[in-house]
Amino acid sequence: MAYSQEREPGVLKYAITVPQDAQDEKSIYVIEEYADKAALDSHMQIPPIATFTQFVGSDSTLLEGAPVVYSLETVSSFTRAETAQHADPYVVFATLGYKEGTSRQALKGWESLVASVKQQEPGTLYYGIMKDKDSEAKLRAVEVYESGNAFKQVHAKGEALTAKFKRDSDISTGVQLVFLKLAAGYFWKDKQNSSL
């Protein structure tokens, strides 16, 4: 993370997060965002990646299985510069399930929601809606808030989100949320045109 923050301008987000659920002591979520595929390819060649790969490979007990990797394409997002000032943001990773063939229909509403959140919810520091390249029936969201209250009392109870879920009620197959806390890393760099 430190190497990427200092030396890789194309690595726009590199946040190492852990679940807020104290009972989940085994999961780590790494949220990475790259300016383009070349930045990703370059990142995979840096010395710390080789060191990490060697370390993990040297002890078969470190991982319970292969890591789960989501390859996502950002459809709509914003990041506020104030994100860099929050050392302990409230992070949410959401999986949004849809009936087959309906995720494109749902995306239009999510794009409008992102614009609304940016205008009306200053406590939302980053909000991104992404297509899952490996599952047409799923969308993903990464959300970063200045506090749990900004998520629970403002965003989750907000008119825009409530209306969006109501509009999608006939095509949605459910929402799964994982609540995370930042262990190390960053959600902000100056350049914000990227793919996750």
Buried (B, 14 or more C-beta within 10 A) or exposed (E): BEBBBEEBEBBBBBBBBBBBEEEEEEEEBBBBBBBEEEBBEBBEEBEEEEEEEEEEEEEEEEEEEEEEEBEBEBBBBBBBEEBBEBEEBBBBBBBBBBBEEBBEEBBEBBBBBBBBBBEEBEBBBBBBBBBBEEBBBBBBBBBBBBBBEBBEEBBEEBEBBEBBEEEBEEBBEEEEBBBBEBEEBBBBBEEBEBBB
